[in-house]
Amino acid sequence: MIHSSMLDLVGHTPMIRLNVLNHIDLYVKLEFLNPTGSVKDRAADHIIRKLFERKEIDPDTTLIESSSGNFGVALSAYCRKYNLKFICVIDPHISPTNEMLISSMGGILEKVTEPDENGGYLLTRIKRVQELQVKIPNSYWVNQYANPYNAEAYYQTLGREICECLNPIDYAFIGVSSCGTIAGVSRKIKEVYPQAKIIAVDIEGSVIFGGKPKKRYIPGIGSSKVPLILAQARIDEVVMVDEALTVAMCHELLNNHQIFVGGSSGSVMGAIKKYFSEEKNLEWIRSLKRKPVVVTLFPDRGERYVNTLYDKKWCEWFAGKDPFMTAALRTPKTTNPDDLDDFFEKKQASTWRAHIGEQEG
């Protein structure tokens, strides 16, 4: 089939079986193969189309969004496709690659410089978005943290594609940030496979599940505010991981599996290895009398992290922030989870059972 635009290729990403642990069947949806390089293509395209369909915007509307990452890149591309003006509110943590991509594809950059009370920039960016919305007539704040079309995009596309590929599904591990992906995908998976366990993966320093805020260095996972859209998600358990483990898993995926991905992919891999090394979960697998079917997704590709996660000097700098960083990067290149036990014990990457009703409180 011949397409008229690269952006027409959004969705229908490939899925692979990844041999990481011997006692599970792990399948990975390669979302970094979307047109602009991340899972956010799905939301950007769907949200704009729905806004036009519902007449909430018109061709003269200016879209505004807070993003220093993949959603800003995706929105800049799809706003160009639909001939819309787009203002992207960014912060100093934006990578040079993302800043270049947003600008090159037509996005107007508005950079904030003052951190918020949590030490990040999210709340400052949102304040600036609201100021711009008041100032600019016929403007629309996309607001991925609360926009119902965000979760709808993943329910109708990614969740459906996963369920069409796999039967059954026992576990789904999904990283959280704006929470649109987990809100949509979890609902679809639970609808088709009610017995499936949805495991949310979050990073230490994120406040999404009530954690204590602290400075985070790796974008793409976690948040300094609780997204309203989280209330739509159907979550059984939460696994918290740290940034040292995230970096270690990114390097392992590249070294062992030739998969070049961003930080959130490393986070979910670390969560999967931790979860299935715990005795209580191994007992359940033995009672199942078959390998459980586990699915996850790799949201973005690694090129945007070459100056951080994959840069030797950055890793050495980060080792000064986290004393376990050096040990993490020296983790044996193996698919045996036992070899990670010492590292996991020291870092105490914890599993927190949390039902969605408890989260809302």
JOFENQUI-V401388 format. One record per residue. SS is DSSP state (H for helix, E for strand, L for the rest). PHI is phi as a letter, one per 40 degrees, with the letter a starting at -180 (none if undefined). BURIAL is I if it has 16 or more other ideal C-beta (glycine too) atoms within 10 Angstrom, else O. Layout:
ss=SS phi=PHI burial=BURIAL
ss=SS phi=PHI burial=BURIAL
This chain:
ss=L phi=none burial=O
ss=L phi=b burial=O
ss=L phi=b burial=O
ss=L phi=c burial=O
ss=L phi=a burial=O
ss=H phi=d burial=O
ss=H phi=c burial=I
ss=H phi=c burial=O
ss=H phi=c burial=O
ss=L phi=c burial=I
ss=L phi=g burial=I
ss=L phi=f burial=O
ss=L phi=c burial=I
ss=L phi=c burial=O
ss=E phi=b burial=I
ss=E phi=b burial=O
ss=E phi=c burial=O
ss=E phi=b burial=I
ss=L phi=c burial=O
ss=L phi=b burial=I
ss=L phi=b burial=I
ss=L phi=c burial=O
ss=L phi=b burial=O
ss=E phi=b burial=I
ss=E phi=b burial=I
ss=E phi=b burial=I
ss=E phi=b burial=I
ss=E phi=b burial=I
ss=E phi=c burial=I
ss=E phi=c burial=I
ss=H phi=c burial=I
ss=H phi=c burial=I
ss=H phi=c burial=I
ss=L phi=c burial=I
ss=L phi=d burial=I
ss=L phi=c burial=I
ss=L phi=h burial=I
ss=E phi=a burial=I
ss=L phi=c burial=I
ss=H phi=c burial=I
ss=H phi=d burial=I
ss=H phi=c burial=I
ss=H phi=c burial=I
ss=H phi=d burial=I
ss=H phi=c burial=I
ss=H phi=c burial=I
ss=H phi=c burial=I
ss=H phi=c burial=I
ss=H phi=c burial=O
ss=H phi=c burial=I
ss=H phi=c burial=I
ss=H phi=c burial=O
ss=H phi=c burial=O
ss=L phi=c burial=O
ss=L phi=f burial=O
ss=L phi=c burial=O
ss=L phi=b burial=I
ss=L phi=b burial=O
ss=L phi=d burial=O
ss=L phi=c burial=O
ss=L phi=c burial=I
ss=E phi=b burial=I
ss=E phi=c burial=I
ss=E phi=b burial=I
ss=E phi=a burial=I
ss=E phi=c burial=I
ss=L phi=a burial=I
ss=L phi=b burial=I
ss=L phi=b burial=I
ss=H phi=c burial=I
ss=H phi=c burial=I
ss=H phi=c burial=I
ss=H phi=c burial=I
ss=H phi=c burial=I
ss=H phi=c burial=I
ss=H phi=c burial=I
ss=H phi=c burial=I
ss=H phi=c burial=I
ss=H phi=c burial=I
ss=H phi=c burial=I
ss=H phi=d burial=I
ss=L phi=c burial=I
ss=L phi=f burial=O
ss=L phi=b burial=I
ss=E phi=c burial=I
ss=E phi=b burial=I
ss=E phi=b burial=I
ss=E phi=b burial=I
ss=E phi=c burial=I
ss=E phi=b burial=I
ss=L phi=b burial=I
ss=L phi=c burial=O
ss=L phi=c burial=I
ss=L phi=c burial=I
ss=L phi=c burial=I
ss=H phi=d burial=O
ss=H phi=c burial=O
ss=H phi=c burial=I
ss=H phi=c burial=I
ss=H phi=c burial=O
ss=H phi=c burial=I
ss=H phi=c burial=I
ss=H phi=c burial=O
ss=H phi=c burial=O
ss=L phi=c burial=I
ss=L phi=h burial=O
ss=L phi=c burial=I
ss=E phi=c burial=O
ss=E phi=c burial=O
ss=E phi=b burial=I
ss=E phi=b burial=O
ss=L phi=c burial=I
ss=L phi=b burial=O
ss=L phi=c burial=O
ss=L phi=c burial=I
ss=L phi=c burial=I
ss=L phi=c burial=O
ss=L phi=c burial=I
ss=L phi=g burial=O
ss=L phi=b burial=I
ss=L phi=b burial=I
ss=H phi=d burial=I
ss=H phi=c burial=I
ss=H phi=c burial=I
ss=H phi=c burial=I
ss=H phi=c burial=I
ss=H phi=d burial=O
ss=H phi=c burial=I
ss=H phi=d burial=I
ss=H phi=c burial=O
ss=H phi=c burial=O
ss=H phi=c burial=I
ss=H phi=c burial=I
ss=H phi=c burial=O
ss=H phi=c burial=O
ss=L phi=b burial=O
ss=L phi=c burial=O
ss=L phi=f burial=O
ss=E phi=b burial=I
ss=E phi=b burial=I
ss=E phi=c burial=I
ss=L phi=c burial=I
ss=L phi=f burial=I
ss=L phi=d burial=I
ss=L phi=c burial=I
ss=L phi=b burial=I
ss=L phi=c burial=I
ss=H phi=c burial=O
ss=H phi=c burial=I
ss=H phi=c burial=I
ss=H phi=c burial=I
ss=H phi=d burial=I
ss=H phi=d burial=I
ss=H phi=c burial=I
ss=H phi=c burial=I
ss=H phi=c burial=I
ss=L phi=b burial=I
ss=H phi=c burial=I
ss=H phi=c burial=I
ss=H phi=c burial=I
ss=H phi=c burial=I
ss=H phi=c burial=I
ss=H phi=c burial=I
ss=H phi=c burial=O
ss=H phi=c burial=O
ss=L phi=b burial=I
ss=L phi=a burial=O
ss=L phi=c burial=O
ss=L phi=b burial=I
ss=L phi=c burial=I
ss=E phi=b burial=I
ss=E phi=b burial=I
ss=E phi=b burial=I
ss=E phi=b burial=I
ss=E phi=c burial=I
ss=L phi=b burial=I
ss=L phi=a burial=I
ss=L phi=c burial=I
ss=L phi=g burial=I
ss=H phi=c burial=I
ss=H phi=c burial=I
ss=H phi=c burial=I
ss=H phi=c burial=I
ss=H phi=c burial=I
ss=H phi=c burial=I
ss=H phi=c burial=I
ss=H phi=c burial=I
ss=H phi=c burial=I
ss=H phi=c burial=I
ss=H phi=c burial=I
ss=H phi=c burial=O
ss=H phi=c burial=I
ss=L phi=b burial=I
ss=L phi=d burial=O
ss=L phi=c burial=O
ss=L phi=c burial=I
ss=E phi=c burial=I
ss=E phi=c burial=I
ss=E phi=b burial=I
ss=E phi=c burial=I
ss=E phi=b burial=I
ss=E phi=b burial=I
ss=E phi=b burial=I
ss=L phi=d burial=I
ss=L phi=h burial=I
ss=L phi=c burial=I
ss=L phi=b burial=I
ss=L phi=d burial=I
ss=L phi=b burial=I
ss=L phi=g burial=O
ss=L phi=c burial=I
ss=L phi=c burial=O
ss=L phi=c burial=I
ss=L phi=a burial=O
ss=L phi=c burial=O
ss=L phi=b burial=I
ss=L phi=b burial=I
ss=L phi=b burial=I
ss=L phi=c burial=I
ss=L phi=h burial=I
ss=L phi=a burial=I
ss=L phi=g burial=I
ss=L phi=a burial=I
ss=L phi=c burial=I
ss=L phi=a burial=I
ss=L phi=c burial=I
ss=L phi=c burial=I
ss=H phi=c burial=O
ss=H phi=c burial=I
ss=H phi=d burial=I
ss=H phi=c burial=O
ss=H phi=c burial=I
ss=L phi=c burial=I
ss=L phi=b burial=I
ss=L phi=b burial=I
ss=L phi=c burial=I
ss=E phi=a burial=I
ss=E phi=b burial=I
ss=E phi=b burial=I
ss=E phi=c burial=I
ss=E phi=b burial=I
ss=L phi=b burial=I
ss=H phi=c burial=I
ss=H phi=c burial=I
ss=H phi=c burial=I
ss=H phi=d burial=I
ss=H phi=c burial=I
ss=H phi=d burial=I
ss=H phi=c burial=I
ss=H phi=c burial=I
ss=H phi=c burial=I
ss=H phi=c burial=I
ss=H phi=c burial=I
ss=H phi=c burial=I
ss=H phi=c burial=O
ss=H phi=c burial=O
ss=H phi=b burial=I
ss=L phi=f burial=O
ss=L phi=b burial=I
ss=L phi=b burial=I
ss=E phi=b burial=I
ss=L phi=c burial=I
ss=H phi=c burial=I
ss=H phi=c burial=I
ss=H phi=c burial=I
ss=H phi=c burial=I
ss=H phi=c burial=I
ss=H phi=c burial=I
ss=H phi=c burial=I
ss=H phi=c burial=I
ss=H phi=c burial=I
ss=H phi=c burial=I
ss=H phi=c burial=I
ss=H phi=c burial=I
ss=H phi=d burial=I
ss=L phi=c burial=I
ss=L phi=b burial=I
ss=L phi=c burial=O
ss=H phi=c burial=O
ss=H phi=c burial=O
ss=H phi=c burial=I
ss=H phi=c burial=O
ss=H phi=c burial=O
ss=H phi=c burial=O
ss=H phi=c burial=O
ss=H phi=c burial=O
ss=H phi=c burial=O
ss=H phi=c burial=O
ss=L phi=g burial=O
ss=L phi=a burial=O
ss=L phi=c burial=O
ss=E phi=c burial=I
ss=E phi=c burial=I
ss=E phi=b burial=I
ss=E phi=b burial=I
ss=E phi=a burial=I
ss=E phi=b burial=I
ss=E phi=b burial=I
ss=L phi=c burial=I
ss=E phi=a burial=I
ss=E phi=c burial=I
ss=H phi=c burial=I
ss=H phi=d burial=O
ss=H phi=c burial=I
ss=H phi=b burial=I
ss=L phi=c burial=O
ss=L phi=c burial=O
ss=L phi=b burial=I
ss=L phi=d burial=I
ss=L phi=b burial=I
ss=L phi=b burial=O
ss=H phi=d burial=O
ss=H phi=c burial=O
ss=H phi=c burial=I
ss=H phi=c burial=I
ss=H phi=c burial=O
ss=H phi=c burial=O
ss=H phi=c burial=I
ss=H phi=d burial=I
ss=H phi=c burial=O
ss=H phi=c burial=O
ss=L phi=b burial=I
ss=L phi=c burial=O
ss=L phi=c burial=I
ss=H phi=c burial=I
ss=H phi=c burial=O
ss=H phi=c burial=I
ss=H phi=c burial=I
ss=H phi=c burial=I
ss=L phi=c burial=O
ss=L phi=d burial=I
ss=L phi=d burial=O
ss=L phi=c burial=O
ss=L phi=a burial=O
ss=L phi=c burial=O
ss=L phi=c burial=O
ss=H phi=c burial=I
ss=H phi=c burial=O
ss=H phi=c burial=O
ss=H phi=c burial=I
ss=H phi=d burial=O
ss=H phi=c burial=O
ss=H phi=c burial=I
ss=H phi=c burial=I
ss=H phi=c burial=O
ss=H phi=c burial=O
ss=H phi=c burial=I
ss=L phi=f burial=O
ss=L phi=c burial=I
ss=L phi=c burial=O
ss=E phi=b burial=I
ss=E phi=b burial=O
ss=E phi=c burial=O
ss=L phi=a burial=O
ss=L phi=c burial=O
ss=H phi=c burial=I
ss=H phi=c burial=O
ss=H phi=c burial=O
ss=H phi=c burial=I
ss=H phi=c burial=O
ss=L phi=c burial=O
